[in-house]
Amino acid sequence: MSAVLRRLRGLPLRSRLAVLTAAAVAFAVAAVAVTCWFIVRGQLYRQVDDDLRDSVSNISPSDYATVVATCSPSPSTDNRPRPAQIYYVQVVKSDGTVCVWPNSVGSVKTTDGDQEIAASSDPTPRFRNGTAGDGTSVRVMTRAAVTAGPVRGVVRDLAITSAVPLDDTTRTLNRLALVLLLIGGIGVIGSGAAGLWIARTGLRPVDQLTETVEHVARTEDLTVRIPVEGDDEIARLSASFNSMTASLASSRELQQQLIADAGHELRTPLTSMRTNIELLTRSEETGRAIPPDDRKALMASVKAQMTELAALIGDLQELSRTGLAGSDGPLKVVSLHETVRTAVERVRLRGPELTLDAELAPWYVRAEPAALERAVVNLLDNAVKFSPPKGTVEVRLMRGTLTVRDHGPGIPADELPYVFDRFWRSPTARALPGSGLGLSIVARTVEASGGEVALAAADGGGTVATLKLPGAPTPPPEIP
C-alpha cells in the first residue's frame, strides 16, 4: 500500500486527480453493482422459494402413504404426476431414509438438518442451496410433511424435500454480473477520461501561474501579471500573486531609490572631505605651509563633514533594519511622558538659547523604548533647528497626543506632503545640517507602534507636529 502511495505521489497533479477520480468512481460503481446484484439475487431466490412453497401445498395423505409404502431411493416411472414445476421431490424419514417421489427427476442429497425437521415435525419451510444426486445445483426447501385436503395435519417423523434446478437463476445472475461489469468498466474509463479533462481544464490557471513564476525567477521581471477571471480559489491565488509581484516591484523601486538617494547624499560630504584632504596633502608634499587660520578652518570642515557622514550612515542603518520601528528590540510598556521629558533634556543641549516649554500628562504605550525615544528626539530636533534665536518650542502631551510647536518660518503648503519622504529636504533648509531622514524615521517608528504623525502650519506662524499613539493614562499589563 505504501509503495502505491509513493508511486501515486510521484505522478503529476493532473494525473493524480484523474486516478483519484477514477478510483472514487470505481469504488462507487462497484458498491452499486454489488448491491444491485445481491438485490436481484435475493429477489430471484425469493420467487423460487415462493414457487417451491406453493407447489407442495396440495399433497394428500394418500400420496405420502403411497410414497412411504413403496419407498424407493430412486425415481420410478409409474406415471404418477409430480407437483407442478417441481423437478426433485422426496420424503425424508427421521432415521435418514429417503423415499423419492414417483416421476421425480432424481434425488437430492440430504443433510442432518432434514432429519431434524422430520423428527421435530416443524411445518416451517427451510430453504438452502443443495446438490442433486446427479450433481445439479438446486434450490432446496425442506419442511415437515403437511397433508392437504379435508384432513389437514402434520405427518410425524416425515419431512418433504422439494428442489428446483438453479441453472436459469445462475445464468441470469451471471449475465447480470457481466452487464454490471461492462457498464462499470465503461463508467470507470469514462470517469478517468473526464477526470483527466477536468484536471487539465481546472489546472490551466495553475499552469499559467507556474509559467509566470518560473519566468519571474528566470528573468526577475516583476512587471508580469496574471489575468484574473472569476472569484474562485484560482482567481484569488492569481490576484494574490499579482499583489505580491506588485509589492516586490514597489519594494525594489524603493530600494533603488534609497540607494540612489543615499549615494547622492554621501557624495556631497565625501567630495568636500576629499577636497580638503587633498589640500592638506598637497601642502605637505610641496612644503608650502597653509596659513594657520586656513589650516584650522580646513580641519574644522573635515571634522564637520565626518560628523555629518557618520550621522547619515547611522540614519541609513536605522532605516535598513528589519523589525519593529527599525529595531530588533521587543515591545515593552513605555511611559511616553518620561520618554518625552528625557528627549526634551537631550534636545535642550542642542539649542541652549531656546526655551522648551513642556507640559506632559501621564500616558503609557507599547513600543520599543530606544526607537520611540529616537523618534521623539528627531521631532524635537526638527523644531529646534527651525526655531528663531531665543525662540520658544512648546511641547504638550495630553491623552496620548504629543504636539511640538515652533515659531520658525513654517513649511509651505505645497511641501507638506513630502516632509516624511526619505532624503527630502526643503529648498530653504538645504544649507542647514541634516540628511533628510529624521522625519522619515519618526513616521516609520510611529506607524509601527500603531500611531500616526503629521505636520501642519501653526496659527500665527511656525509649524506644529502632532504625534498620536494608542495607550492609556495608567500602565497596561506587560506583554507575556
NUPAMI-758593 format. One line per 10 residues: their letters; for each residue y, z, x of C-alpha. Coordinates in nm, 2 decimals, decimal comma. Layout:
# NUPAMI-758593
a> Y Z X; ...
# end
This chain:
# NUPAMI-758593
msavlrrlrg> 0,00 0,00 0,00; 0,24 0,09 0,28; 0,16 -0,24 0,45; 0,25 -0,43 0,13; 0,58 -0,24 0,10; 0,67 -0,31 0,46; 0,59 -0,68 0,41; 0,80 -0,68 0,09; 1,09 -0,52 0,27; 1,07 -0,79 0,53
lplrsrlavl> 1,14 -1,06 0,27; 1,49 -1,19 0,19; 1,66 -1,01 -0,10; 1,63 -1,31 -0,34; 1,25 -1,33 -0,26; 1,21 -0,96 -0,32; 1,39 -0,99 -0,66; 1,16 -1,28 -0,76; 0,85 -1,09 -0,65; 0,95 -0,77 -0,83
taaavafava> 1,04 -0,97 -1,14; 0,71 -1,15 -1,14; 0,52 -0,82 -1,08; 0,71 -0,65 -1,36; 0,63 -0,94 -1,60; 0,27 -0,95 -1,48; 0,23 -0,58 -1,55; 0,38 -0,61 -1,89; 0,17 -0,92 -1,98; -0,14 -0,75 -1,85
avavtcwfiv> -0,07 -0,44 -2,06; -0,01 -0,65 -2,37; -0,31 -0,88 -2,31; -0,55 -0,58 -2,26; -0,41 -0,41 -2,57; -0,44 -0,72 -2,77; -0,80 -0,78 -2,65; -0,91 -0,43 -2,74; -0,74 -0,45 -3,08; -0,92 -0,78 -3,16
rgqlyrqvdd> -1,25 -0,64 -3,03; -1,21 -0,33 -3,24; -1,13 -0,54 -3,55; -1,43 -0,77 -3,49; -1,67 -0,48 -3,44; -1,53 -0,31 -3,75; -1,61 -0,63 -3,95; -1,96 -0,65 -3,81; -2,01 -0,28 -3,88; -1,90 -0,33 -4,24
dlrdsvsnis> -2,14 -0,62 -4,28; -2,43 -0,40 -4,14; -2,34 -0,12 -4,37; -2,32 -0,34 -4,68; -2,64 -0,54 -4,60; -2,88 -0,24 -4,61; -2,73 -0,07 -4,91; -2,97 -0,23 -5,16; -3,31 -0,14 -5,01; -3,55 0,01 -5,27
psdyatvvat> -3,81 0,29 -5,22; -4,09 0,03 -5,26; -3,95 -0,17 -4,97; -3,97 0,14 -4,75; -4,32 0,22 -4,87; -4,45 -0,13 -4,80; -4,30 -0,14 -4,45; -4,43 0,20 -4,36; -4,77 0,13 -4,51; -4,81 -0,19 -4,32
cspspstdnr> -4,63 -0,06 -4,01; -4,62 -0,34 -3,76; -4,44 -0,32 -3,42; -4,36 -0,70 -3,45; -4,22 -0,91 -3,73; -4,46 -1,07 -3,99; -4,43 -1,39 -4,19; -4,52 -1,28 -4,54; -4,21 -1,45 -4,68; -4,06 -1,11 -4,79
prpaqiyyvq> -3,69 -1,16 -4,79; -3,49 -0,95 -4,54; -3,15 -0,81 -4,62; -2,87 -1,07 -4,62; -2,71 -1,15 -4,29; -2,93 -0,91 -4,10; -3,14 -1,06 -3,83; -3,31 -0,74 -3,70; -3,43 -0,47 -3,93; -3,68 -0,19 -3,86
vvksdgtvcv> -3,78 0,16 -3,97; -3,79 0,43 -3,71; -4,01 0,74 -3,77; -3,91 1,08 -3,64; -4,21 1,06 -3,39; -4,07 0,74 -3,25; -4,29 0,49 -3,43; -4,12 0,16 -3,51; -4,21 -0,04 -3,81; -4,05 -0,39 -3,80
wpnsvgsvkt> -3,92 -0,53 -4,13; -4,11 -0,83 -4,26; -3,94 -1,16 -4,16; -3,72 -0,98 -3,91; -3,62 -1,20 -3,62; -3,75 -0,93 -3,38; -3,75 -0,57 -3,29; -3,46 -0,36 -3,14; -3,51 -0,12 -2,86; -3,48 0,24 -3,00
tdgdqeiaas> -3,32 0,54 -2,84; -3,36 0,91 -2,87; -3,07 0,91 -3,10; -3,25 0,70 -3,35; -3,54 0,96 -3,36; -3,29 1,24 -3,40; -3,13 1,06 -3,70; -3,47 1,02 -3,86; -3,56 1,39 -3,81; -3,23 1,51 -3,94
sdptprfrng> -3,22 1,28 -4,24; -2,85 1,22 -4,17; -2,72 0,94 -4,40; -2,41 0,88 -4,19; -2,44 0,55 -4,01; -2,40 0,54 -3,64; -2,31 0,23 -3,45; -2,38 0,12 -3,10; -2,44 -0,18 -2,88; -2,80 -0,23 -2,80
tagdgtsvrv> -3,06 -0,48 -2,69; -3,32 -0,66 -2,90; -3,68 -0,69 -2,78; -3,62 -1,05 -2,66; -3,32 -0,93 -2,46; -3,05 -1,04 -2,70; -2,73 -0,83 -2,71; -2,69 -0,69 -3,06; -2,48 -0,46 -3,26; -2,69 -0,18 -3,40
mtraavtagp> -2,65 0,05 -3,70; -2,88 0,35 -3,75; -2,89 0,59 -4,04; -3,14 0,79 -4,24; -3,34 0,58 -4,49; -3,15 0,59 -4,81; -3,30 0,44 -5,12; -3,11 0,23 -5,38; -3,17 0,17 -5,74; -3,21 0,42 -6,03
vrgvvrdlai> -3,37 0,68 -5,79; -3,14 0,73 -5,50; -3,21 0,97 -5,22; -3,30 1,01 -4,86; -3,65 0,94 -4,73; -3,73 1,22 -4,50; -3,84 1,16 -4,14; -3,74 0,79 -4,17; -3,43 0,60 -4,03; -3,35 0,24 -4,08
tsavplddtt> -3,21 0,04 -3,79; -3,04 -0,29 -3,85; -2,88 -0,52 -3,60; -2,70 -0,85 -3,57; -2,65 -1,06 -3,26; -2,32 -1,03 -3,08; -2,32 -1,38 -2,94; -2,05 -1,50 -3,18; -1,84 -1,19 -3,13; -1,88 -1,20 -2,75
rtlnrlalvl> -1,80 -1,57 -2,75; -1,48 -1,51 -2,95; -1,37 -1,23 -2,72; -1,44 -1,43 -2,41; -1,24 -1,72 -2,55; -0,96 -1,48 -2,64; -0,96 -1,33 -2,29; -0,94 -1,68 -2,13; -0,65 -1,77 -2,36; -0,47 -1,45 -2,27
lliggigvig> -0,54 -1,50 -1,90; -0,40 -1,86 -1,91; -0,09 -1,76 -2,12; -0,03 -1,45 -1,89; -0,07 -1,66 -1,58; 0,18 -1,92 -1,71; 0,41 -1,64 -1,81; 0,39 -1,48 -1,46; 0,45 -1,81 -1,28; 0,74 -1,88 -1,52
sgaaglwiar> 0,89 -1,54 -1,47; 0,86 -1,57 -1,09; 1,04 -1,91 -1,10; 1,30 -1,76 -1,34; 1,34 -1,46 -1,12; 1,40 -1,67 -0,82; 1,65 -1,89 -1,00; 1,83 -1,58 -1,14; 1,83 -1,42 -0,79; 1,98 -1,73 -0,64
tglrpvdqlt> 2,24 -1,76 -0,91; 2,33 -1,39 -0,91; 2,34 -1,36 -0,53; 2,55 -1,67 -0,48; 2,87 -1,45 -0,47; 2,69 -1,22 -0,22; 2,61 -1,52 0,00; 2,98 -1,62 -0,02; 3,08 -1,26 0,08; 2,83 -1,27 0,37
etvehvarte> 2,96 -1,60 0,49; 3,31 -1,47 0,47; 3,23 -1,15 0,66; 3,05 -1,35 0,93; 3,35 -1,58 0,95; 3,58 -1,29 0,99; 3,36 -1,12 1,25; 3,33 -1,45 1,44; 3,70 -1,57 1,43; 3,88 -1,24 1,35
dltvripveg> 4,07 -1,43 1,08; 4,18 -1,17 0,83; 4,36 -1,42 0,61; 4,04 -1,53 0,44; 4,00 -1,43 0,08; 3,70 -1,45 -0,16; 3,77 -1,59 -0,51; 3,73 -1,31 -0,77; 3,57 -1,42 -1,11; 3,50 -1,18 -1,39
ddeiarlsas> 3,49 -0,80 -1,37; 3,13 -0,72 -1,28; 3,00 -0,54 -0,97; 3,01 -0,86 -0,76; 3,37 -0,92 -0,86; 3,46 -0,56 -0,78; 3,29 -0,60 -0,44; 3,48 -0,92 -0,37; 3,81 -0,75 -0,48; 3,73 -0,46 -0,25
fnsmtaslas> 3,66 -0,69 0,04; 3,99 -0,88 -0,02; 4,17 -0,55 -0,03; 4,01 -0,43 0,29; 4,09 -0,75 0,48; 4,45 -0,74 0,35; 4,48 -0,38 0,47; 4,33 -0,47 0,81; 4,57 -0,76 0,84; 4,86 -0,54 0,75
srelqqqlia> 4,74 -0,28 1,00; 4,71 -0,55 1,27; 5,06 -0,67 1,19; 5,20 -0,32 1,21; 5,01 -0,26 1,54; 5,15 -0,58 1,68; 5,50 -0,49 1,56; 5,46 -0,14 1,71; 5,36 -0,29 2,05; 5,64 -0,54 2,04
daghelrtpl> 5,90 -0,27 1,94; 5,76 -0,03 2,20; 5,78 -0,30 2,47; 6,14 -0,37 2,37; 6,24 -0,01 2,37; 6,06 0,06 2,70; 6,21 -0,24 2,87; 6,57 -0,10 2,85; 6,52 0,23 3,04; 6,28 0,07 3,28
tsmrtniell> 6,53 -0,21 3,36; 6,81 0,04 3,42; 6,58 0,26 3,63; 6,47 -0,04 3,84; 6,83 -0,15 3,90; 6,94 0,20 4,01; 6,64 0,25 4,23; 6,69 -0,10 4,39; 7,05 0,00 4,47; 6,93 0,32 4,63
trseetgrai> 6,66 0,15 4,82; 6,89 -0,13 4,95; 7,13 0,14 5,07; 6,85 0,30 5,27; 6,73 -0,03 5,41; 7,07 -0,17 5,51; 7,21 0,15 5,63; 7,51 0,12 5,41; 7,57 0,45 5,26; 7,67 0,47 4,90
ppddrkalma> 7,97 0,69 4,83; 7,86 1,04 4,73; 8,01 1,02 4,38; 7,84 0,69 4,31; 7,51 0,81 4,45; 7,54 1,12 4,23; 7,60 0,90 3,93; 7,30 0,68 4,01; 7,07 0,98 4,04; 7,20 1,12 3,71
svkaqmtela> 7,14 0,78 3,55; 6,78 0,77 3,68; 6,72 1,12 3,56; 6,86 1,04 3,22; 6,65 0,72 3,19; 6,34 0,91 3,29; 6,41 1,17 3,03; 6,46 0,90 2,77; 6,14 0,72 2,88; 5,94 1,05 2,86
aligdlqels> 6,07 1,12 2,51; 5,99 0,77 2,40; 5,64 0,79 2,53; 5,59 1,13 2,36; 5,71 0,98 2,03; 5,47 0,69 2,06; 5,18 0,92 2,13; 5,28 1,13 1,83; 5,27 0,82 1,60; 4,95 0,68 1,75
rtglagsdgp> 4,74 0,99 1,69; 4,49 1,00 1,41; 4,46 1,29 1,18; 4,70 1,48 0,95; 5,06 1,41 1,03; 4,97 1,26 1,37; 4,80 1,57 1,49; 4,44 1,69 1,53; 4,53 2,04 1,41; 4,37 2,20 1,10
lkvvslhetv> 4,56 2,27 0,78; 4,70 2,62 0,76; 4,92 2,82 0,53; 5,26 2,79 0,68; 5,58 2,97 0,59; 5,83 2,69 0,56; 6,13 2,92 0,57; 6,02 3,07 0,90; 5,95 2,72 1,04; 6,30 2,60 0,94
rtavervrlr> 6,45 2,92 1,09; 6,28 2,85 1,42; 6,38 2,49 1,41; 6,74 2,59 1,35; 6,74 2,81 1,65; 6,60 2,53 1,87; 6,85 2,28 1,75; 7,14 2,52 1,78; 7,10 2,49 2,16; 7,15 2,12 2,14
gpeltldael> 7,48 2,15 1,97; 7,63 2,48 2,07; 7,98 2,37 1,95; 7,84 2,31 1,59; 7,79 2,56 1,31; 7,45 2,57 1,15; 7,48 2,74 0,81; 7,13 2,82 0,69; 7,02 2,98 0,36; 6,64 3,00 0,33
apwyvraepa> 6,43 3,12 0,04; 6,06 3,20 0,09; 5,83 2,91 0,05; 5,47 2,86 0,17; 5,29 2,53 0,21; 4,97 2,39 0,35; 5,04 2,19 0,67; 4,97 2,16 1,04; 5,22 2,41 1,19; 5,32 2,22 1,51
aleravvnll> 5,36 1,88 1,32; 5,57 2,04 1,05; 5,80 2,22 1,29; 5,84 1,89 1,49; 5,94 1,71 1,17; 6,20 1,97 1,07; 6,34 1,97 1,42; 6,37 1,59 1,41; 6,55 1,61 1,08; 6,79 1,88 1,20
dnavkfsppk> 6,84 1,69 1,53; 6,94 1,38 1,35; 7,21 1,58 1,16; 7,34 1,74 1,48; 7,35 1,40 1,66; 7,58 1,25 1,40; 7,80 1,56 1,32; 8,16 1,56 1,45; 8,26 1,81 1,72; 8,29 2,16 1,58
gtvevrlmrg> 8,14 2,04 1,26; 7,91 2,22 1,02; 7,54 2,14 0,93; 7,43 2,30 0,60; 7,06 2,39 0,58; 6,93 2,51 0,24; 6,57 2,58 0,13; 6,53 2,66 -0,24; 6,19 2,64 -0,42; 6,03 2,40 -0,18
tltvrdhgpg> 6,33 2,17 -0,14; 6,49 2,16 0,20; 6,83 1,99 0,22; 7,01 1,92 0,55; 7,37 1,81 0,51; 7,60 1,69 0,79; 7,97 1,59 0,78; 7,94 1,28 1,00; 8,02 0,92 0,94; 7,73 0,88 0,70
ipadelpyvf> 7,49 0,59 0,66; 7,59 0,26 0,49; 7,41 0,20 0,17; 7,25 -0,12 0,29; 7,09 0,06 0,58; 6,93 0,35 0,39; 6,61 0,16 0,31; 6,53 0,12 0,68; 6,61 0,47 0,82; 6,23 0,57 0,82
drfwrsptar> 6,11 0,25 0,98; 5,98 0,27 1,34; 6,23 0,19 1,61; 6,50 0,12 1,36; 6,85 0,23 1,47; 7,18 0,18 1,30; 7,40 -0,06 1,50; 7,66 0,21 1,51; 7,41 0,45 1,67; 7,26 0,23 1,94
alpgsglgls> 7,49 0,39 2,21; 7,35 0,74 2,12; 7,03 0,87 2,28; 6,71 0,83 2,09; 6,42 0,60 2,03; 6,44 0,54 1,65; 6,11 0,72 1,60; 6,23 1,06 1,49; 6,27 0,99 1,12; 5,95 0,78 1,12
ivartveasg> 5,76 1,09 1,24; 5,93 1,30 0,97; 5,82 1,06 0,70; 5,46 1,05 0,82; 5,43 1,43 0,85; 5,58 1,49 0,51; 5,37 1,23 0,33; 5,05 1,36 0,50; 5,13 1,70 0,36; 5,18 1,57 0,01
gevalaaadg> 5,56 1,58 0,00; 5,84 1,34 0,01; 6,16 1,29 0,21; 6,48 1,09 0,15; 6,83 1,03 0,30; 7,14 0,97 0,09; 7,51 0,97 0,12; 7,67 1,31 0,06; 7,96 1,38 -0,17; 8,28 1,40 0,04
ggtvatlklp> 8,12 1,21 0,33; 7,83 1,26 0,56; 7,46 1,24 0,49; 7,22 1,47 0,31; 6,85 1,47 0,39; 6,61 1,61 0,12; 6,26 1,72 0,20; 6,02 1,84 -0,07; 5,68 2,00 -0,01; 5,44 2,14 -0,27
gaptpppeip> 5,38 2,51 -0,23; 5,46 2,85 -0,37; 5,70 3,13 -0,31; 5,41 3,36 -0,22; 5,13 3,29 0,03; 4,84 3,09 -0,13; 4,48 3,17 -0,03; 4,37 3,04 0,31; 4,16 2,72 0,32; 3,80 2,83 0,37
# end
